[in-house]
Amino acid sequence: MPDAFFANSKPRKRKRSDTGAAGPSNKKFARKDPSGGKKPPHSAPKKNAKRPADEELDSDRTDNEGGDIDDLDLTADVDVDPGASGDEDDDETPAEKRLRLAKLYLESVKEGLADGEFDAAEIDKELISARLKQDVMEHSGKMHLFIADTIDFTQTPTTILRTRGHRFSVTSAVASESGKHLFTAGKEGSIVKWELASGKKLATFHKVRPPQAPGKKGKSKGFGDPAVEGHTDEVLALALSGDGKYLASAGKDRRLGVWDVEKDVWIKGFVGQMGHKDLISALTFRKGTHQLYTGSHDRTLKVYDLSPGVLGYVETLFGHQDHVLALDALRGETCVSVGGRDKTVRYWKIADETQLVFRGGGRSRVREVLEGGLRGEDEGEDVDDEGGEGASAKAKGKGKEREKTTKFVEGSMECVAMIDETTFVSGGDSGSLCLWTTQKKKPVFTQALAHGFNEAQSATEGVIKTPRWVTAVASLRYSDLIVSGSWEGDVRIWKLDAKLKSFALIGTVRAPGVINSLQFFSPPKEFFAEAEWARSSEPESTAKRKAGGALLVVGLGQEHRLGRWLSLKEGGVVNGAMVVAFSLRTLL
C-alpha cells in the first residue's frame, strides 16, 4: 500500500507508545478540543456531510481530481455585508453561486480602485482585468509568476537595511507584506519593531520577569501564568498576519503571544491547555486570514483563530514522532511541517482531517515490509538501508565503471516552504534541498550538498568534511524563485523550471553568519516607487521602480536559533537582520 493511504479508523490521540518506526505512514490525525467539543462557527461541519474518503496521492489516481475554477472561493478577500446579496441559498446551484460571488468581487474591486476619486464607469478595464486575473490565479493554487529571468543576478543586489538591535543571535525576522514594518526576535528574549523603509527602530518588547510564587525559591519561567504579558525566555519564532494587524510570537517559554502591531501592545497569551507542552519552534499565518498554525517540540501542531471577537484556540494536530522544527502555509486550508528526526514532511488537510506523509532520508527494506510490503516498482531493485550502503546487483556489476562516492543520509528534516498549494521544498542536515509534490511520494528533484562542505581540522584524522545542513528555506509565493541558507556566508537563489521538475542555482547574496530565518515576498509597487534608495541616475531606474520588485529578509546570528553547537564570531558576523531588494523589469 503506498505511503499516501490513511487508515480508515476512528481518530484518536496518539500516545507515546505509538512512536515506533513501524506502522502506517498516513492516517487521520487526532484532534483535541478543551472547549468540550464546541468549535468556532467556521469549523462547524456541513449538513449531510459525507465522511472523507481515504487519502491517496494523485499519482495513484486514474481520474482527474485536480482543482479547477469551480473550487475557487472568490470571497476570501472580499468584505461583503452578510445581509446583502452574499447570503447563502440552499437551492442555489454551483454555477449560480460562482456567478454571484464573481459579481460581488468585481464590485469590491471597482470600489477599491475608485476610492472615491473616480467614477466607477471610467475605471480602466485593463487594470480591473489584471487584478481579477491575479486573484483567480492565486486562488487556483498553481505557480504562475515566472519572474526569475527578469532579475539580473550578476549585479549585486541593493541592501536596504541592516539591523543590530539584539545582544544574541536573531532567531526570526519577518516583514509586513505592505513593506511598512520589520520585526526581529533574539535569543535574549526581546522583539524589536523597525520601520522598513528608513531602518528606524520604533519599539522594543523586552523579556519580562514573571512574579515569584509565594514560598517558592528558584527562577520562575512563568510557563502557566496567563497574567504575564510578554515572553520570559528566548523568542524563537515570529509570524505576521497578511493585513499586518497581528504579530504572533513564541519560543522557549512555551507561550504563544499575540500583539497588536499598530498599538504595540500584548493582546493575549495562550498557555496551559490552549498552549503547547514544550518550546514552540515554528509559526505561520494562513495567507489572507487570521488563522494561525504553530509547531512545537511536543510533536504537535495547533490551530488558532485570531479573528477579532474570536481570538481562540481551535484544535491540535497529532502525527509527528519528533520535534516539529518548521511549518508553512498558503491560502488553502492546508499546511506543511517537518518533524526533525522522524525524517518526514507532513502535508495537513485540515478540513478533511487527513495528512499525507513524505519520508526523507534513506529507505529501508525492513521498513518497506513492515509498512505494507515491497511494491511492484521496487521488485528487482535493492533498496538503500538506513545507512545508505545498499546497492542493487545491477549497480554492483557496473562497480568498475562508477566512481565511489560518499552518501550522506538525511538524519533530520530541518526546514520547509510551500511554493504553491501542491508543491513545496525542504532542507535537511545532509545538505540536500528536496522538491516535493503532493502527487508523488518521493522527491521530484534533490540538490545534494546545496551549501557545500564544512571542513574541520582533526588532530588524528586530518581535515574532516561534513555537509552543511540547510538551516532555512523560503519561496517567493507562487513563483519560480526559492532561496536557501546555511552558514557558509551566502543565501543561495534557485530557479524552478516551468514544469516544476527541477531547479538550478542562479545567484547568491552575501550574508555572513548562521542564517536562522528567510522571508521572500513582493511588497506593493508603491514601496519601490517611493523609496529613496531606489532612486538613481540610471535611465531604467524609473521603469524598474514602476515594475515593482521583491524583498529578501534574512535573520542572522553567531549561533543556530535552537542550540549552541555552532559559534561564528569571525568574518564580520553580527547578530541582526538584513533586507535585500531585487528590482523587476516586469509587472508582478
MARDO-853393 format. One record per residue (C-alpha): residue in one letter; x, y, z. Coordinates in steps of 0.05 Angstrom, whole numbers, padded with zeros to 5 digits, always signed. Layout:
! MARDO-853393
aXYZ
...
This chain:
! MARDO-853393
m+00000+00000+00000
p+00031+00068-00019
d+00052+00117+00034
a-00005+00165+00017
f-00060+00119+00043
f-00091+00131+00110
a-00121+00080+00158
n-00196+00089+00155
s-00203+00085+00230
k-00232+00128+00285
p-00189+00189+00300
r-00152+00181+00365
k-00100+00216+00405
r-00030+00190+00391
k+00003+00161+00453
r+00076+00159+00469
s+00076+00084+00456
d+00060+00099+00383
t+00128+00129+00369
g+00157+00067+00337
a+00184+00068+00266
a+00136+00016+00241
g+00062+00025+00226
p+00022+00061+00173
s+00054+00125+00148
n-00011+00161+00131
k-00073+00164+00174
k-00126+00211+00201
f-00097+00258+00253
a-00129+00262+00321
r-00160+00326+00347
k-00167+00354+00416
d-00213+00410+00436
p-00213+00430+00510
s-00275+00471+00499
g-00317+00408+00505
g-00325+00396+00431
k-00350+00465+00414
k-00313+00496+00355
p-00317+00564+00322
p-00372+00574+00271
h-00325+00568+00212
s-00303+00498+00231
a-00373+00470+00242
p-00389+00410+00196
k-00437+00420+00139
k-00505+00386+00139
n-00507+00317+00107
a-00431+00320+00102
k-00401+00254+00079
r-00344+00221+00115
p-00279+00238+00079
a-00251+00182+00037
d-00183+00151+00049
e-00128+00196+00022
e-00084+00176-00036
l-00031+00211-00077
d-00052+00240-00144
s-00001+00195-00179
d-00042+00134-00156
r-00108+00160-00184
t-00138+00143-00251
d-00184+00202-00257
n-00171+00276-00258
e-00188+00303-00190
g-00146+00365-00191
g-00174+00432-00170
d-00204+00478-00222
i-00242+00544-00225
d-00302+00511-00192
d-00263+00504-00128
l-00245+00578-00122
d-00270+00618-00063
l-00272+00688-00092
t-00297+00716-00026
a-00233+00703+00011
d-00211+00776+00007
v-00279+00808-00002
d-00312+00845+00055
v-00386+00835+00040
d-00446+00852+00083
p-00474+00784+00105
g-00544+00814+00099
a-00535+00833+00027
s-00538+00790-00035
g-00480+00749-00010
d-00526+00706+00033
e-00522+00631+00022
d-00580+00598-00014
d-00592+00524-00004
d-00626+00520-00073
e-00570+00557-00108
t-00532+00516-00160
p-00455+00518-00160
a-00456+00557-00226
e-00503+00609-00197
k-00461+00615-00135
r-00397+00627-00175
l-00432+00680-00217
r-00460+00715-00155
l-00392+00714-00119
a-00356+00739-00181
k-00403+00798-00187
l-00394+00816-00114
y-00318+00811-00121
l-00318+00855-00183
e-00359+00908-00147
s-00309+00908-00089
v-00251+00915-00137
k-00284+00975-00171
e-00297+01007-00103
g-00225+00996-00082
l-00196+01024-00146
a-00242+01084-00149
d-00230+01102-00076
g-00279+01160-00082
e-00237+01198-00133
f-00263+01170-00198
d-00329+01147-00226
a-00333+01071-00230
a-00352+01074-00303
e-00287+01109-00320
i-00240+01059-00286
d-00190+01028-00332
k-00219+00960-00354
e-00150+00931-00365
l-00130+00946-00293
i-00192+00911-00266
s-00178+00852-00312
a-00106+00846-00288
r-00128+00849-00215
l-00181+00795-00226
k-00133+00751-00265
q-00080+00756-00210
d-00131+00739-00156
v-00160+00680-00194
m-00091+00652-00208
e-00072+00657-00135
h-00136+00623-00113
s-00122+00567-00163
g-00062+00549-00121
k-00015+00540-00181
m+00053+00572-00194
h+00041+00628-00243
l+00095+00682-00232
f+00154+00668-00277
i+00199+00724-00257
a+00268+00693-00247
d+00291+00715-00316
t+00271+00788-00303
i+00324+00796-00249
d+00398+00807-00265
f+00432+00765-00213
t+00501+00782-00240
q+00493+00851-00208
t+00500+00859-00133
p+00430+00870-00103
t+00414+00930-00061
t+00418+00921+00014
i+00367+00970+00041
l+00372+00954+00115
r+00419+00923+00166
t+00397+00919+00239
r+00437+00909+00303
g+00386+00911+00358
h+00400+00845+00393
r+00453+00822+00442
f+00448+00749+00419
s+00431+00714+00354
v+00369+00735+00315
t+00324+00675+00312
s+00270+00703+00267
a+00259+00764+00222
v+00193+00779+00187
a+00167+00839+00148
s+00096+00860+00135
e+00070+00848+00064
s+00058+00923+00057
g+00132+00937+00068
k+00117+00981+00127
h+00146+00944+00187
l+00201+00894+00203
f+00202+00852+00266
t+00263+00815+00293
a+00269+00768+00353
g+00331+00748+00391
k+00356+00694+00438
e+00358+00745+00494
g+00282+00744+00494
s+00267+00812+00462
i+00228+00832+00400
v+00246+00896+00361
k+00200+00933+00314
w+00231+00972+00256
e+00207+01018+00201
l+00228+00980+00140
a+00237+01038+00091
s+00281+01081+00137
g+00311+01029+00185
k+00287+01069+00245
k+00276+01029+00310
l+00204+01041+00331
a+00195+00998+00393
t+00227+00943+00435
f+00189+00889+00473
h+00237+00865+00527
k+00237+00798+00563
v+00195+00802+00626
r+00207+00771+00693
p+00146+00732+00719
p+00124+00743+00790
q+00154+00695+00840
a+00103+00649+00873
p+00099+00657+00949
g+00141+00606+00987
k+00178+00582+00924
k+00251+00591+00911
g+00290+00590+00846
k+00280+00620+00778
s+00208+00622+00755
k+00194+00614+00680
g+00121+00633+00685
f+00101+00576+00638
g+00029+00572+00660
d+00015+00643+00683
p-00034+00676+00634
a-00027+00743+00670
v+00045+00752+00646
e+00044+00799+00586
g+00106+00782+00546
h+00158+00729+00539
t+00200+00703+00597
d+00253+00665+00556
e+00283+00661+00486
v+00237+00681+00429
l+00246+00631+00372
a+00192+00646+00321
l+00152+00705+00294
a+00094+00710+00244
l+00055+00770+00216
s-00016+00767+00191
g-00026+00786+00118
d-00061+00851+00136
g-00005+00870+00183
k-00051+00877+00244
y-00026+00820+00287
l+00043+00795+00306
a+00048+00725+00335
s+00110+00706+00375
a+00131+00643+00412
g+00192+00609+00440
k+00225+00572+00496
d+00175+00593+00549
r+00121+00551+00514
r+00078+00615+00508
l+00043+00638+00444
g+00036+00713+00446
v-00009+00757+00403
w+00009+00831+00394
d-00028+00890+00365
v+00021+00917+00314
e-00008+00988+00310
k-00015+00998+00385
d+00047+00959+00404
v+00011+00922+00459
w+00004+00850+00482
i-00066+00825+00468
k-00067+00753+00493
g-00022+00695+00512
f-00040+00622+00502
v-00014+00575+00556
g-00037+00513+00593
q-00090+00471+00558
m-00094+00520+00500
g-00018+00521+00491
h+00039+00473+00478
k+00075+00429+00529
d+00144+00444+00503
l+00180+00500+00468
i+00146+00529+00406
s+00193+00528+00346
a+00150+00549+00286
l+00093+00596+00269
t+00057+00615+00205
f-00008+00650+00186
r-00053+00622+00132
k-00049+00672+00075
g-00106+00723+00073
t-00135+00702+00140
h-00123+00707+00215
q-00116+00631+00222
l-00050+00614+00256
y-00012+00548+00256
t+00040+00531+00309
g+00091+00475+00315
s+00126+00452+00378
h+00177+00404+00406
d+00119+00368+00439
r+00109+00337+00369
t+00042+00370+00356
l+00014+00427+00314
k-00041+00473+00338
v-00091+00516+00301
y-00114+00584+00328
d-00165+00634+00302
l-00142+00705+00316
s-00201+00739+00282
p-00230+00799+00321
g-00281+00775+00370
v-00256+00704+00368
l-00182+00702+00387
g-00183+00630+00409
y-00155+00560+00404
v-00186+00514+00352
e-00153+00445+00352
t-00090+00403+00359
l-00060+00360+00303
f-00022+00296+00320
g+00023+00254+00277
h+00096+00274+00282
q+00143+00227+00320
d+00195+00280+00336
h+00203+00355+00346
v+00165+00398+00295
l+00220+00445+00271
a+00186+00485+00216
l+00120+00494+00180
d+00089+00536+00125
a+00021+00552+00095
l-00010+00589+00036
r-00082+00607+00021
g-00114+00538+00024
e-00135+00506+00089
t-00072+00464+00088
c-00002+00468+00116
v+00064+00430+00113
s+00111+00414+00170
v+00176+00377+00182
g+00188+00332+00241
g+00263+00334+00254
r+00290+00264+00265
d+00226+00228+00246
k+00250+00248+00176
t+00181+00265+00149
v+00147+00322+00115
r+00073+00322+00130
y+00020+00356+00087
w-00041+00370+00131
k-00110+00375+00101
i-00143+00409+00160
a-00215+00410+00135
d-00212+00336+00115
e-00177+00315+00179
t-00123+00278+00139
q-00049+00282+00127
l+00000+00260+00073
v+00067+00234+00097
f+00130+00243+00055
r+00193+00208+00080
g+00262+00236+00071
g+00329+00204+00084
g+00349+00133+00066
r+00299+00078+00050
s+00297+00013+00089
r+00277-00056+00062
v+00254-00074+00133
r+00210-00012+00137
e+00181-00025+00068
v+00160-00095+00090
l+00130-00071+00156
e+00092-00015+00122
g+00057-00058+00071
g+00108-00100+00034
l+00152-00084-00025
r+00116-00051-00082
g+00119-00074-00153
e+00163-00017-00173
d+00214-00038-00121
e+00218-00111-00143
g+00284-00126-00177
e+00316-00067-00140
d+00356-00067-00077
v+00332-00012-00031
d+00381+00030+00008
d+00386+00011+00081
e+00383+00063+00136
g+00458+00074+00130
g+00453+00087+00055
e+00501+00029+00038
g+00453-00016-00002
a+00465-00025-00076
s+00429-00065-00129
a+00462-00125-00163
k+00460-00088-00228
a+00497-00029-00197
k+00549-00076-00167
g+00561-00105-00236
k+00578-00035-00260
g+00621-00021-00200
k+00684-00014-00241
e+00651+00038-00285
r+00627+00081-00227
e+00668+00123-00180
k+00660+00112-00107
t+00621+00169-00075
t+00604+00181-00003
k+00530+00180+00012
f+00503+00229+00064
v+00438+00203+00091
e+00386+00251+00118
g+00384+00247+00194
s+00337+00306+00206
m+00289+00348+00165
e+00303+00420+00186
c+00261+00468+00144
v+00204+00472+00094
a+00170+00523+00049
m+00109+00520+00003
i+00117+00543-00069
d+00044+00534-00088
e-00014+00494-00058
t+00014+00427-00081
t+00089+00438-00086
f+00139+00450-00031
v+00214+00448-00017
s+00251+00421+00044
g+00321+00422+00072
g+00357+00375+00119
d+00421+00361+00156
s+00451+00321+00098
g+00455+00387+00060
s+00403+00364+00009
l+00349+00411-00017
c+00289+00370-00040
l+00230+00389-00085
w+00164+00353-00069
t+00094+00350-00099
t+00032+00320-00068
q+00025+00275-00128
k+00087+00235-00113
k+00114+00201-00051
k+00187+00213-00069
p+00223+00279-00081
v+00214+00304-00152
f+00285+00332-00151
t+00342+00332-00100
q+00400+00380-00099
a+00455+00346-00058
l+00504+00388-00019
a+00466+00451-00034
h+00513+00492+00010
g+00576+00452+00003
f+00622+00421+00056
n+00642+00445+00124
e+00716+00430+00137
a+00743+00417+00207
q+00814+00401+00226
s+00824+00338+00268
a+00889+00321+00304
t+00883+00248+00286
e+00841+00247+00222
g+00866+00310+00188
v+00814+00351+00151
i+00743+00323+00161
k+00690+00344+00111
t+00617+00343+00130
p+00558+00373+00092
r+00530+00439+00116
w+00457+00427+00132
v+00403+00473+00104
t+00382+00517+00163
a+00328+00558+00128
v+00288+00559+00063
a+00236+00605+00033
s+00200+00617-00033
l+00172+00677-00069
r+00099+00653-00066
y+00071+00622-00130
s+00135+00640-00168
d+00196+00604-00196
l+00244+00630-00143
i+00266+00596-00079
v+00322+00614-00031
s+00361+00573+00020
g+00411+00587+00074
s+00464+00554+00117
w+00526+00584+00149
e+00579+00588+00094
g+00563+00662+00085
d+00514+00664+00027
v+00440+00659+00014
r+00432+00617-00049
i+00378+00633-00100
w+00348+00577-00142
k+00305+00579-00204
l+00250+00527-00214
d+00236+00502-00284
a+00167+00516-00313
k+00144+00444-00303
l+00166+00441-00230
k+00212+00382-00243
s+00278+00412-00221
f+00314+00476-00200
a+00383+00507-00212
l+00428+00557-00177
i+00424+00626-00209
g+00453+00673-00157
t+00477+00686-00086
v+00471+00742-00034
r+00527+00754+00016
a+00501+00741+00087
p+00556+00724+00138
g+00532+00684+00198
v+00484+00628+00213
i+00421+00641+00172
n+00364+00627+00221
s+00305+00653+00180
l+00288+00673+00109
q+00228+00710+00080
f+00219+00725+00006
f+00160+00768-00014
s+00136+00822-00062
p+00112+00887-00030
p+00066+00936-00066
k+00098+00973-00125
e+00090+01038-00086
f+00143+01014-00037
f+00195+01016-00093
a+00168+01078-00127
e+00172+01120-00064
a+00236+01092-00033
e+00297+01139-00035
w+00346+01081-00041
a+00311+01060-00106
r+00325+01127-00140
s+00386+01133-00184
s+00410+01169-00246
e+00403+01106-00289
p+00355+01115-00348
e+00320+01050-00330
s+00312+01065-00256
t+00243+01096-00264
a+00217+01037-00304
k+00245+00989-00252
r+00211+01025-00195
k+00145+01024-00231
a+00152+00950-00245
g+00160+00935-00170
g+00205+00883-00141
a+00218+00832-00086
l+00249+00836-00017
l+00292+00783+00016
v+00292+00785+00093
v+00349+00748+00127
g+00355+00734+00202
l+00428+00724+00222
g+00466+00704+00284
q+00530+00676+00311
e+00492+00614+00335
h+00437+00569+00309
r+00369+00590+00335
l+00355+00524+00371
g+00424+00509+00400
r+00496+00528+00412
w+00532+00475+00372
l+00556+00529+00323
s+00594+00592+00341
l+00615+00641+00287
k+00649+00703+00315
e+00696+00720+00258
g+00688+00748+00189
g+00642+00806+00206
v+00586+00762+00234
v+00535+00803+00273
n+00470+00787+00308
g+00419+00823+00266
a+00377+00823+00204
m+00387+00847+00133
v+00337+00865+00078
v+00357+00859+00005
a+00317+00888-00053
f+00311+00860-00123
s+00282+00904-00177
l+00238+00871-00230
r+00232+00895-00301
t+00161+00867-00310
l+00097+00873-00272
l+00082+00822-00218
